[in-house]
Amino acid sequence: MFKYYSVEELSIMDAPKETGLRKVTSVASIPEMDDFDLTKLLDKPRLTIKRERSFDERSLSEMSISRGLDNLELTYSPGGRSGLDTPASSTRNSFEPHPMVAEAWESLRRSLVHFRGQPVGTIAAYDHASEEVLNYDQVFVRDFVPSALAFLMNGEPDIVKNFLLKTLQLQGWEKRVDKFRLGEGAMPASFKVLHDPERKTDTIVADFGESAIGRVAPVDSGFWWIILLRAYTKSTGDLTLAETPDCQKGMRLILTLCLSEGFDTFPTLLCADGCSMIDRRMGIYGYPIEIQALFFMALRCSLAMMKLDTEGKEFVERIMKRLHALSFHMRSYFWIDFQQLNDIYRYKTEEYSHTAVNKFNVIPDSIPDWVFDFMPTRGGYFVGNVSPARMDFRWFALGNCVAILSSLATPEQASAIMDLFEERWEELVGEMPIKICYPAIESHEWRIVTGCDPKNTRWSYHNGGTWPVLLWLLTAACIKTGRPQIARRAIELAESRLLKDGWPEYYDGKLGRYIGKQARKYQTWSIAGYLVAKMMLEDPSHLGMISLEDDRQLRPIIKRSSSF
């Protein structure tokens, strides 16, 4: 299993020869802080849910996999593919590949983008039937992540390395929207390679939000970049890339943007609408769960890769303090289950001082009616947003799955999220995995929240639409929590239609039955998401590149009595 380091052990590693990834693991311990009395958090007994032991708790030998968890930190599998379109994992473990797999690999390779002869990413969609190209011919940072994982799992890391270096170079560009300059560490949302056949030159045009709908810069791009850098390192065993001065500086610049201190009294990250996968106005302004989970995961990945030189040690200290506060805040105030919902329903308001139970002054009458019917007695999830006098009770897939993978969710909370999937399968999965959020907003609320956005009508696109790309995140979360049967069921649903429908970007309807009204076909991350899910289920050791083990020092005893 992964090794934990205390703060004292970290401080010993001062000498240059002892710095870097070889000394700091992905689960460096977080010290207890005197500022918090961790025995006075939430007054709820631990969930007693029967479940299979999680992936972290079992040896791979129990799962009939050739490699053990004890070697996951240092082992990698660069092995070759048996054929151009066959994933290496299928060959190693003697699984009979589904007929869709070869088609998916062919489509994924067709989406490759080259810069000066080297592959640097994959375009968002390869839909020749669509007359409007828009920005689907660009390489998006968040979209490329499942493609990168597929190539890493298939023993093809060069494209991932090229992508990491190219986006790092773009980070150094001056970034302006109109006459306003963005933070130095901001990563682009996307970039496009322009080929000039006459001059035989290639140039890159990057978009930092100045061309995006709504002109919103992406907050998640930098987090995904850090997470992917760790995945590359874990998969290849190549420690040198992350230790280069450029990569170290890139991480520090991203973290400088996120760890700056100001007027905010919460450890969560304040974000605008449209700054993440949900890149249009959808009422997520504030502290959206997707960004907070990615923020937490990126901090932990950075902790694993930060060199302990003079600058690095300062950032490690800041990261650990923020992780401790962020985990406390999210696990205490964003978590909801049947008991917690009942507590909020009985809240008193206008409470003052440190003795207040309802710390955010959430008015019980603001709880939407659908929550009471949706919340099962067995299960729970992280709500979409928490801020003064407001709780967004919507369920968001990406944030909850990343919370499991990053171990932001405690093992009990992770099991409860999986229980929710089982209890509310029709609502969250239906006929095609998986709902991006639940439920949809409609009527007058839709007009106010989305600004009458015609693409985000009810049960479409980001407003309750179904996104096949999320299949890989669901599968990874299922494997980590010891629920592979849930992932297997979801993959079978996807295999019944995805190829036949032409790999759509998203599906519409309460059950995800209809191809999205404006969905692109041959959407690259729909293709890559399926491949990653398939390979991960066949060889669960791949989970190590995208999952972080639970750090028990980040797990306070949670008591419900002072939950808010």
C-alpha positions as CSV (number, residue, x, y, z in Angstrom):
1,M,0.0,0.0,0.0
2,F,1.0,3.6,-0.3
3,K,3.3,5.0,2.4
4,Y,2.4,8.0,4.6
5,Y,4.8,10.7,5.5
6,S,4.5,12.9,8.5
7,V,5.4,16.6,8.6
8,E,8.6,15.7,10.5
9,E,9.6,13.2,7.9
10,L,9.0,15.8,5.2
11,S,11.1,18.4,6.9
12,I,14.0,16.0,7.0
13,M,14.2,15.9,3.2
14,D,16.1,19.1,2.8
15,A,19.1,17.9,0.8
16,P,18.8,18.3,-3.0
17,K,19.6,14.7,-3.5
18,E,16.5,13.8,-1.4
19,T,14.0,16.0,-3.0
20,G,11.3,15.3,-5.6
21,L,8.8,12.5,-6.3
22,R,11.0,9.8,-5.0
23,K,10.5,11.1,-1.4
24,V,7.0,12.6,-1.3
25,T,4.2,10.2,-2.2
26,S,0.7,11.0,-3.4
27,V,-0.6,10.6,0.1
28,A,1.7,12.8,2.2
29,S,0.1,13.2,5.6
30,I,-1.7,16.3,6.7
31,P,-0.8,17.5,10.2
32,E,-3.5,18.1,12.7
33,M,-4.1,21.8,13.2
34,D,-4.6,23.4,16.6
35,D,-7.2,25.8,14.9
36,F,-9.7,23.0,14.7
37,D,-11.3,20.9,17.4
38,L,-12.0,17.8,15.3
39,T,-14.2,16.2,17.9
40,K,-16.9,18.9,17.4
41,L,-17.9,18.6,13.8
42,L,-21.0,16.5,12.9
43,D,-23.1,14.4,15.2
44,K,-23.9,11.5,13.0
45,P,-22.9,7.9,13.6
46,R,-20.8,6.2,11.0
47,L,-22.9,4.7,8.2
48,T,-23.4,1.0,8.6
49,I,-23.6,-0.1,5.0
50,K,-22.9,-3.6,3.8
51,R,-20.5,-3.5,0.8
52,E,-17.6,-5.2,-0.8
53,R,-14.2,-4.1,0.4
54,S,-12.9,-1.3,-1.7
55,F,-10.1,-1.5,-4.2
56,D,-7.8,0.2,-1.7
57,E,-8.6,-2.4,1.0
58,R,-8.0,-5.5,-1.1
59,S,-5.0,-7.0,-2.8
60,L,-5.0,-7.3,-6.5
61,S,-4.3,-11.0,-6.1
62,E,-7.9,-11.3,-4.8
63,M,-9.1,-9.8,-8.0
64,S,-7.1,-12.2,-10.2
65,I,-5.0,-9.3,-11.5
66,S,-1.3,-9.9,-12.1
67,R,0.1,-6.8,-10.3
68,G,-0.3,-5.9,-6.7
69,L,-1.1,-2.6,-5.0
70,D,2.2,-2.7,-3.1
71,N,4.0,-2.0,-6.4
72,L,1.5,0.5,-7.8
73,E,3.6,3.5,-6.7
74,L,6.7,2.4,-8.7
75,T,5.5,-0.1,-11.3
76,Y,4.3,0.8,-14.7
77,S,3.2,-1.1,-17.8
78,P,4.5,0.4,-21.1
79,G,3.8,-2.9,-22.9
80,G,2.9,-2.9,-26.5
81,R,-0.5,-3.4,-28.1
82,S,-1.2,-6.7,-29.8
83,G,-2.8,-4.8,-32.7
84,L,-3.3,-1.2,-33.8
85,D,-6.8,-1.0,-32.5
86,T,-6.6,-3.3,-29.5
87,P,-5.9,-2.1,-26.0
88,A,-2.9,-3.7,-24.3
89,S,-4.9,-4.6,-21.2
90,S,-7.2,-6.9,-23.2
91,T,-4.2,-8.9,-24.4
92,R,-2.5,-9.1,-21.0
93,N,-5.5,-10.4,-19.2
94,S,-7.0,-12.5,-21.9
95,F,-10.3,-10.7,-22.1
96,E,-12.3,-11.0,-25.3
97,P,-12.6,-7.4,-26.5
98,H,-16.0,-6.1,-27.4
99,P,-16.5,-5.3,-31.1
100,M,-16.9,-1.7,-30.2
101,V,-13.3,-1.5,-28.9
102,A,-11.6,-1.6,-32.3
103,E,-14.0,0.9,-33.7
104,A,-13.4,3.2,-30.7
105,W,-9.6,3.1,-31.2
106,E,-9.9,3.8,-34.9
107,S,-12.1,6.8,-34.1
108,L,-9.8,8.0,-31.3
109,R,-6.7,7.9,-33.6
110,R,-8.6,9.8,-36.3
111,S,-9.0,12.7,-33.9
112,L,-5.3,13.2,-33.2
113,V,-3.8,16.6,-33.7
114,H,-0.2,17.1,-34.8
115,F,2.1,20.1,-34.3
116,R,5.3,20.0,-36.4
117,G,4.9,16.3,-36.9
118,Q,4.3,15.4,-33.2
119,P,0.9,14.4,-31.8
120,V,-0.1,17.0,-29.2
121,G,-3.8,16.2,-28.4
122,T,-7.2,15.2,-29.8
123,I,-9.9,17.4,-31.2
124,A,-13.2,17.7,-29.4
125,A,-15.3,16.0,-32.2
126,Y,-14.8,14.6,-35.7
127,D,-18.3,15.2,-36.9
128,H,-18.2,15.7,-40.7
129,A,-22.0,15.6,-40.8
130,S,-22.2,18.9,-38.9
131,E,-21.9,22.1,-41.0
132,E,-21.0,24.2,-38.0
133,V,-17.5,23.5,-36.8
134,L,-17.5,26.1,-34.0
135,N,-14.6,25.2,-31.6
136,Y,-15.1,21.4,-31.9
137,D,-11.9,21.2,-34.0
138,Q,-9.8,22.4,-31.1
139,V,-7.9,20.5,-28.4
140,F,-9.6,21.1,-25.1
141,V,-7.6,20.5,-21.9
142,R,-10.5,18.9,-20.0
143,D,-11.7,17.0,-23.1
144,F,-8.2,15.5,-23.6
145,V,-7.9,13.9,-20.2
146,P,-9.9,10.7,-21.0
147,S,-8.0,10.5,-24.3
148,A,-4.7,10.8,-22.4
149,L,-5.7,8.1,-19.9
150,A,-6.6,5.8,-22.8
151,F,-3.2,6.3,-24.4
152,L,-1.4,5.8,-21.1
153,M,-3.3,2.6,-20.4
154,N,-2.4,1.4,-23.9
155,G,1.3,2.0,-23.4
156,E,1.5,5.1,-25.6
157,P,2.7,8.0,-23.3
158,D,4.4,10.2,-25.8
159,I,1.3,12.0,-26.9
160,V,0.5,12.8,-23.3
161,K,4.0,14.1,-22.6
162,N,3.8,16.3,-25.7
163,F,0.4,17.7,-24.6
164,L,1.7,18.4,-21.1
165,L,4.7,20.3,-22.4
166,K,2.7,22.2,-25.1
167,T,0.0,23.4,-22.7
168,L,2.8,24.3,-20.2
169,Q,4.3,26.5,-22.9
170,L,1.0,28.1,-23.5
171,Q,0.6,28.9,-19.8
172,G,3.6,31.3,-20.2
173,W,1.8,33.4,-22.8
174,E,0.4,36.8,-21.9
175,K,-3.4,36.3,-21.4
176,R,-5.8,39.1,-22.1
177,V,-9.6,39.3,-22.4
178,D,-10.3,42.7,-24.0
179,K,-8.0,44.9,-22.0
180,F,-7.9,42.9,-18.8
181,R,-5.0,40.6,-18.0
182,L,-5.5,37.1,-16.5
183,G,-3.5,35.6,-13.7
184,E,-0.1,34.3,-14.8
185,G,-0.9,30.7,-13.9
186,A,-4.1,30.4,-15.9
187,M,-4.2,27.4,-18.3
188,P,-6.0,27.7,-21.7
189,A,-9.4,26.2,-22.2
190,S,-8.3,24.9,-25.6
191,F,-5.9,25.5,-28.4
192,K,-6.0,25.1,-32.2
193,V,-3.2,24.1,-34.5
194,L,-3.1,26.0,-37.8
195,H,-1.3,24.4,-40.7
196,D,0.0,26.5,-43.6
197,P,0.7,24.1,-46.5
198,E,2.4,26.8,-48.6
199,R,4.8,27.9,-46.0
200,K,4.9,24.5,-44.4
201,T,4.5,26.0,-41.0
202,D,2.4,25.2,-37.9
203,T,1.2,27.8,-35.5
204,I,-1.0,27.5,-32.3
205,V,-3.8,29.7,-31.3
206,A,-4.9,29.3,-27.6
207,D,-8.2,30.3,-26.0
208,F,-8.0,31.4,-22.4
209,G,-11.7,32.4,-22.3
210,E,-11.5,35.4,-24.7
211,S,-13.3,33.4,-27.4
212,A,-15.5,31.3,-25.1
213,I,-19.3,31.7,-24.9
214,G,-19.7,34.1,-22.0
215,R,-16.0,35.0,-22.0
216,V,-15.3,32.9,-18.9
217,A,-11.8,31.6,-18.2
218,P,-11.6,28.0,-17.2
219,V,-10.8,27.3,-13.6
220,D,-10.6,23.5,-14.1
221,S,-7.9,23.4,-16.9
222,G,-5.0,23.9,-14.4
223,F,-6.4,21.3,-12.1
224,W,-6.8,18.7,-14.9
225,W,-3.2,19.5,-16.0
226,I,-1.8,18.7,-12.6
227,I,-3.9,15.6,-12.3
228,L,-2.8,14.4,-15.7
229,L,0.9,15.1,-14.9
230,R,0.6,12.8,-11.9
231,A,-1.2,10.2,-14.1
232,Y,1.6,10.3,-16.6
233,T,4.2,9.9,-13.8
234,K,2.3,7.0,-12.2
235,S,1.8,5.2,-15.5
236,T,5.3,5.5,-16.9
237,G,7.4,5.6,-13.8
238,D,9.1,8.6,-15.4
239,L,9.8,11.0,-12.5
240,T,12.0,13.4,-14.6
241,L,9.2,15.3,-16.3
242,A,7.4,16.4,-13.1
243,E,10.7,17.3,-11.6
244,T,11.8,19.7,-14.4
245,P,12.0,23.3,-13.5
246,D,9.3,24.2,-16.0
247,C,6.8,21.7,-14.6
248,Q,7.6,22.7,-11.0
249,K,7.1,26.4,-11.9
250,G,3.9,25.5,-13.8
251,M,2.4,23.8,-10.7
252,R,3.5,26.7,-8.5
253,L,1.8,29.3,-10.8
254,I,-1.5,27.4,-10.8
255,L,-1.4,27.0,-7.0
256,T,-0.5,30.7,-6.6
257,L,-3.8,31.6,-8.2
258,C,-5.8,29.2,-6.0
259,L,-4.0,29.6,-2.6
260,S,-4.0,33.3,-2.5
261,E,-5.5,34.8,0.7
262,G,-8.2,37.5,0.5
263,F,-11.6,38.3,1.9
264,D,-13.1,34.9,1.5
265,T,-13.7,33.2,4.8
266,F,-14.1,29.7,3.3
267,P,-11.3,27.4,2.2
268,T,-13.3,26.5,-1.0
269,L,-12.6,28.3,-4.2
270,L,-15.0,31.1,-5.4
271,C,-15.9,30.5,-9.1
272,A,-18.0,32.1,-11.8
273,D,-20.7,30.3,-13.8
274,G,-19.2,28.6,-16.9
275,C,-15.7,27.9,-15.5
276,S,-15.8,24.1,-15.6
277,M,-17.3,21.2,-17.7
278,I,-20.6,23.0,-17.2
279,D,-19.3,25.9,-19.4
280,R,-22.6,27.9,-19.7
281,R,-24.7,29.7,-17.2
282,M,-26.3,27.0,-15.0
283,G,-26.5,28.7,-11.6
284,I,-23.3,27.2,-10.2
285,Y,-21.8,30.5,-9.3
286,G,-20.1,30.4,-5.9
287,Y,-18.5,27.2,-4.7
288,P,-19.5,24.5,-7.2
289,I,-18.8,20.9,-6.1
290,E,-17.0,20.0,-9.4
291,I,-14.3,22.7,-8.9
292,Q,-13.9,22.0,-5.2
293,A,-13.3,18.3,-5.8
294,L,-10.9,19.0,-8.6
295,F,-9.2,21.6,-6.4
296,F,-8.8,19.1,-3.6
297,M,-7.4,16.4,-6.0
298,A,-5.0,18.8,-7.7
299,L,-3.7,19.9,-4.3
300,R,-3.0,16.3,-3.3
301,C,-1.4,15.5,-6.7
302,S,0.8,18.6,-6.3
303,L,1.8,17.5,-2.8
304,A,3.1,14.3,-4.4
305,M,5.2,16.0,-7.1
306,M,6.4,19.2,-5.5
307,K,10.2,19.2,-5.0
308,L,11.3,20.2,-1.5
309,D,13.5,23.0,-2.5
310,T,13.1,26.5,-0.9
311,E,10.1,27.4,-2.9
312,G,8.6,23.9,-2.9
313,K,8.7,23.6,0.9
314,E,6.7,26.8,1.3
315,F,4.1,25.5,-1.1
316,V,3.9,22.1,0.6
317,E,3.1,23.9,3.9
318,R,0.4,26.0,2.3
319,I,-1.0,23.0,0.5
320,M,-1.3,20.9,3.7
321,K,-3.0,23.7,5.6
322,R,-5.5,24.2,2.8
323,L,-6.2,20.5,2.4
324,H,-6.9,20.2,6.1
325,A,-9.4,23.1,6.1
326,L,-10.9,22.1,2.7
327,S,-11.6,18.5,3.7
328,F,-13.2,19.6,7.0
329,H,-15.4,22.2,5.2
330,M,-16.5,19.9,2.4
331,R,-17.2,16.8,4.5
332,S,-19.0,18.9,7.1
333,Y,-21.1,21.3,5.1
334,F,-21.5,19.9,1.6
335,W,-22.5,16.4,2.6
336,I,-26.2,15.4,2.8
337,D,-28.1,12.3,3.5
338,F,-31.4,11.4,5.0
339,Q,-30.5,12.4,8.5
340,Q,-28.8,15.6,7.5
341,L,-31.7,16.6,5.3
342,N,-34.0,16.1,8.3
343,D,-31.7,18.3,10.4
344,I,-31.7,21.1,7.9
345,Y,-35.5,20.8,7.6
346,R,-35.7,21.6,11.4
347,Y,-33.1,24.4,11.4
348,K,-33.6,27.6,13.3
349,T,-32.5,30.8,11.5
350,E,-31.0,34.1,12.4
351,E,-28.5,32.4,14.7
352,Y,-25.5,34.4,15.8
353,S,-22.0,33.7,17.3
354,H,-19.9,30.5,17.3
355,T,-22.6,28.5,18.9
356,A,-24.8,28.7,15.8
357,V,-25.9,25.3,14.4
358,N,-27.2,26.8,11.1
359,K,-23.9,28.6,10.3
360,F,-24.8,29.6,6.7
361,N,-28.3,30.7,7.7
362,V,-30.0,28.3,5.3
363,I,-33.8,28.9,5.4
364,P,-35.6,25.5,5.6
365,D,-38.4,26.9,3.3
366,S,-35.7,27.1,0.6
367,I,-35.4,23.3,0.4
368,P,-36.9,22.3,-3.0
369,D,-39.7,19.7,-2.8
370,W,-38.0,17.2,-5.1
371,V,-35.2,16.6,-2.6
372,F,-37.5,14.9,-0.1
373,D,-38.7,12.4,-2.6
374,F,-35.2,11.9,-4.1
375,M,-33.3,11.3,-0.9
376,P,-33.3,7.6,0.0
377,T,-32.9,6.3,3.5
378,R,-29.7,4.6,2.3
379,G,-27.2,6.8,0.5
380,G,-26.0,10.4,0.3
381,Y,-24.0,12.8,-1.8
382,F,-22.1,16.1,-1.9
383,V,-24.5,18.9,-2.8
384,G,-23.8,21.2,-5.7
385,N,-23.0,24.5,-3.8
386,V,-23.0,26.0,-0.3
387,S,-22.9,29.7,0.4
388,P,-24.6,32.2,2.6
389,A,-28.4,31.5,2.8
390,R,-28.1,29.1,-0.1
391,M,-27.7,25.4,-0.7
392,D,-27.9,24.0,-4.2
393,F,-29.2,20.6,-3.5
394,R,-28.7,19.3,-7.1
395,W,-26.6,16.2,-7.6
396,F,-23.6,16.6,-9.9
397,A,-21.9,13.5,-11.3
398,L,-18.3,14.8,-11.9
399,G,-17.9,16.4,-8.5
400,N,-19.1,13.4,-6.6
401,C,-17.0,10.9,-8.6
402,V,-13.9,13.0,-8.3
403,A,-14.6,13.3,-4.5
404,I,-14.4,9.5,-4.4
405,L,-11.2,9.2,-6.5
406,S,-9.4,12.0,-4.6
407,S,-10.6,10.6,-1.2
408,L,-12.2,13.9,-0.4
409,A,-15.1,11.6,0.4
410,T,-14.5,9.4,3.4
411,P,-14.9,5.6,2.8
412,E,-18.3,5.8,4.4
413,Q,-19.4,8.8,2.2
414,A,-18.0,7.0,-0.9
415,S,-20.1,4.0,-0.1
416,A,-23.1,6.2,0.4
417,I,-22.6,7.8,-3.0
418,M,-22.5,4.3,-4.6
419,D,-25.7,3.4,-2.6
420,L,-27.4,6.4,-4.1
421,F,-26.5,5.2,-7.6
422,E,-28.1,1.9,-6.8
423,E,-31.2,3.4,-5.1
424,R,-31.7,6.0,-7.8
425,W,-30.5,4.2,-10.9
426,E,-33.4,5.3,-13.1
427,E,-32.9,9.0,-12.2
428,L,-29.1,9.1,-12.4
429,V,-28.3,6.6,-15.1
430,G,-31.5,5.5,-16.9
431,E,-30.9,4.1,-20.4
432,M,-27.5,5.7,-21.0
433,P,-24.9,6.6,-18.4
434,I,-24.8,9.2,-16.9
435,K,-26.7,12.3,-15.9
436,I,-24.4,15.3,-15.6
437,C,-26.7,16.7,-12.9
438,Y,-30.1,16.0,-11.4
439,P,-32.7,17.2,-11.6
440,A,-33.2,19.6,-14.5
441,I,-34.4,23.1,-13.9
442,E,-37.4,24.3,-16.0
443,S,-40.1,26.9,-16.5
444,H,-39.6,30.2,-14.7
445,E,-36.5,29.0,-12.8
446,W,-34.9,27.9,-16.1
447,R,-35.4,31.4,-17.5
448,I,-33.9,33.1,-14.5
449,V,-31.0,30.7,-13.8
450,T,-29.9,30.0,-17.4
451,G,-30.8,33.3,-19.0
452,C,-33.3,31.5,-21.3
453,D,-30.4,29.5,-22.7
454,P,-32.0,27.5,-25.6
455,K,-29.3,24.8,-25.4
456,N,-29.9,24.1,-21.8
457,T,-33.6,23.4,-21.9
458,R,-34.8,20.8,-19.4
459,W,-33.1,17.3,-19.6
460,S,-30.7,18.5,-22.3
461,Y,-27.0,19.4,-22.5
462,H,-25.8,20.6,-19.0
463,N,-29.4,20.9,-17.7
464,G,-29.9,17.3,-16.8
465,G,-28.5,15.9,-20.0
466,T,-26.7,12.5,-20.2
467,W,-23.0,12.5,-21.0
468,P,-21.3,9.2,-22.0
469,V,-17.8,10.6,-21.1
470,L,-18.7,10.4,-17.4
471,L,-18.7,6.6,-17.8
472,W,-15.0,6.5,-17.0
473,L,-15.3,8.5,-13.8
474,L,-18.2,6.3,-12.7
475,T,-16.2,3.1,-13.5
476,A,-13.2,4.4,-11.6
477,A,-15.3,5.3,-8.6
478,C,-17.0,1.9,-8.7
479,I,-13.7,0.0,-8.7
480,K,-12.3,2.1,-5.9
481,T,-15.4,1.4,-3.7
482,G,-15.6,-2.3,-4.5
483,R,-18.7,-2.0,-6.7
484,P,-17.5,-3.2,-10.1
485,Q,-21.0,-4.6,-10.8
486,I,-22.4,-1.1,-11.1
487,A,-19.7,-0.1,-13.6
488,R,-20.3,-3.3,-15.6
489,R,-24.0,-2.6,-15.8
490,A,-23.4,1.0,-17.0
491,I,-20.9,-0.1,-19.6
492,E,-23.4,-2.7,-21.0
493,L,-25.9,0.1,-21.4
494,A,-23.4,2.2,-23.3
495,E,-22.4,-0.7,-25.5
496,S,-26.0,-1.2,-26.5
497,R,-26.2,2.2,-28.3
498,L,-23.1,4.3,-28.4
499,L,-21.5,3.0,-31.5
500,K,-24.8,2.6,-33.3
501,D,-25.7,6.2,-32.5
502,G,-22.3,7.5,-33.7
503,W,-20.7,8.3,-30.4
504,P,-22.8,11.4,-29.5
505,E,-21.6,14.2,-27.3
506,Y,-24.7,13.9,-25.0
507,Y,-28.2,12.5,-24.8
508,D,-31.5,14.1,-23.9
509,G,-34.6,13.2,-21.9
510,K,-35.2,12.0,-18.3
511,L,-33.8,8.5,-19.1
512,G,-31.2,9.6,-21.6
513,R,-33.1,8.0,-24.4
514,Y,-32.7,10.5,-27.2
515,I,-29.6,11.7,-29.0
516,G,-29.0,15.3,-27.9
517,K,-30.7,17.9,-30.1
518,Q,-27.4,19.7,-30.8
519,A,-25.0,16.9,-29.9
520,R,-22.0,16.4,-32.1
521,K,-21.3,12.9,-33.4
522,Y,-18.0,11.2,-33.0
523,Q,-17.4,13.2,-29.9
524,T,-13.8,12.3,-28.9
525,W,-14.3,12.2,-25.1
526,S,-17.4,10.0,-25.5
527,I,-15.1,7.5,-27.4
528,A,-12.2,7.8,-25.0
529,G,-14.4,7.7,-21.9
530,Y,-15.7,4.3,-23.1
531,L,-12.2,3.0,-23.8
532,V,-10.9,4.1,-20.4
533,A,-13.9,2.5,-18.6
534,K,-13.5,-0.7,-20.5
535,M,-9.7,-1.0,-19.9
536,M,-10.0,0.0,-16.2
537,L,-12.7,-2.7,-15.6
538,E,-10.5,-5.3,-17.3
539,D,-7.4,-4.3,-15.4
540,P,-8.2,-2.4,-12.2
541,S,-4.5,-1.7,-11.5
542,H,-5.0,1.2,-14.0
543,L,-6.9,2.9,-11.2
544,G,-3.7,3.8,-9.5
545,M,-2.9,6.5,-12.0
546,I,-6.1,8.4,-11.3
547,S,-7.0,7.5,-7.7
548,L,-5.5,8.8,-4.4
549,E,-5.7,6.6,-1.4
550,D,-7.5,7.8,1.7
551,D,-5.4,9.8,4.1
552,R,-6.8,8.9,7.5
553,Q,-5.4,12.1,9.1
554,L,-7.8,14.0,6.9
555,R,-10.7,12.0,8.4
556,P,-12.0,13.8,11.5
557,I,-14.6,12.1,13.7
558,I,-17.7,13.7,12.4
559,K,-20.5,14.5,14.7
560,R,-23.9,15.8,13.5
561,S,-24.7,18.1,16.5
562,S,-22.7,21.0,15.2
563,S,-23.1,20.3,11.5
564,F,-23.7,23.8,10.3
